[in-house]
Amino acid sequence: MDYKALNATDIKYFENFLNEHQIITDKTSLNKYGRDYTEDLFFEPSAVLIPENVNEISQIMKYCNEHLIPVTPRGSGTGLSGGCLPVKKGIVLSLERFNKILSIDTENYQAIVEPGVINEDLQNKVQAFKMFYPPDPASKGSCTLGGNVAHSSGGPRCVKYGTTRDYVLNLEVVLPNGEIIQTGANVLKNSTGYNLTQLMVGSEGTLGIVTKITLKLLPYPSFNTLLMAAFDSALDACRCVPAILNAGIIPSALEFMDKRGVELSTNSHQIGFDTNQGNAYLLIEVDAFDADYLMPQCEKIYEVLEQHNVKNILIAEDAATKEKFWKIRRSIGEVVKKLSIYKEEDTVVTRGNLPEIYDYINFLSKEYGFDCICYGHAGDGNLHVNILKQNMSDEKWEQELPKAIRLLFEKCKALGGTISGEHGIGLVQKPYLDVVFQPIHFHLMKGIKSIFDPNNILNPDKIFNN
């Protein structure tokens, strides 16, 4: 596709309905919009537009569609797959001012929000009404709900409560041609035609721009207990995961951390925690509406842990200790990014295959000579593999490492898994999509893309090459 280069005439058109603070063209300000949390990638946009209402987005999209100007939607830029990087230059359309919680319906347990609302802000707001929005990515304090919808984000509590996909009831969407649609209805049951809402969730901003989200809420479970279990063997920790669920316990969180990740996190944030207790850790949370229900769950978990050679079990006796344990877990990704250029692979397999995929990761690291840190949502079989560049040569990083990543993904596929559990495909995982999809899959997906976006202006070259 030959895209049109943005020029002064285009900017002048946008000035007809956007004020000067909504149009960014200076190099210094553009810089931050050319990056996200993905490795060390940078693609400078030609301009950034910051609309404040749906009609402004509609006008922008209609104009860009008619003039073949690429548009890349952006939330807070915390993504890990390069999904919001403007690889074809053009316009970054930032949704940062779509940051309002529009309504909280306590009778129907729903919230209507704009896509720029921070995940944790919604969680805190609805908790005041004793309601619960479960999806909680590690970046919940900075990631936006629009970004969560784009990737069907998850987080620790998916093991019991599911991902973003399970909570989206309806969306307001601006299509690439500027038309505004509702994808569904604000109801719990809907068997009316194709499910456009679920098609949009996880589409990574390639089919339309979400401007309003109706979310399902749950009653808030007021009581929880948090355990930190230390193991000498990471494989024992992995084997313990399906055993906990087989014992009839569905934890509200079941997280895996290797020793290196725990060390980095505790040292970086000066958290008082003895990291010599084990070589791997499980962080296990159970929640309930009745405090009396927690202890029987914990007793069963203790039994399973002891059957899997647990070395030590710590219980968070107070809110401060709970916060400390969670900070260790949630900070690992952040501190790894500061340590080195890295690639974060978002592998996911069936829970019972966690030991095998972890063992294979260790095999690949020795075979290809890379250092990595593993952590993730063990209860979902979702393991984040952070591969560190450190002293690896550029040639090996660019030429040899992709071979190891492809082998890792092929192993995931062979174990009944796939190449991304919650981070999406975006830009950096495109080369590996053929590991899990056949030509017919690409044909169908490209057909869907061409119907929504025939001129291919919306977030082009993401997920697959257009």
Secondary structure by P-SEA (a helix, b strand, c coil): cccccccaaaaaaaaccccccccccccccccccccccccbbbbbbcbbbbbccaaaaaaaaaaaaaabbbbbbbccccccccccccccccccccccccccccccccccbbbbbcccccaaaaaaaaaaacccccccccccccccaaaaaacccccccccccccccccccccccccccccccccccccccccccccccccccccccccccccbbbbbbccccccbbbbbbbbccaaaaaaaaaaaaaacccccbbbbbcaaaaaaaaaaaccccccccccbbbbbbbbcccccccaaaaaaaaaaaaaaccccccccccaaaaaaaaaaaaaaaaaaaaacbbbbbbccccccaaaaaaaaaaaaaaaacccccccccccccbbbbbbbccccccccccccaaaaaaaaaaaaaaacccccccccccccccccccccccaaaaaaaaaaaaaacccccccccccccc
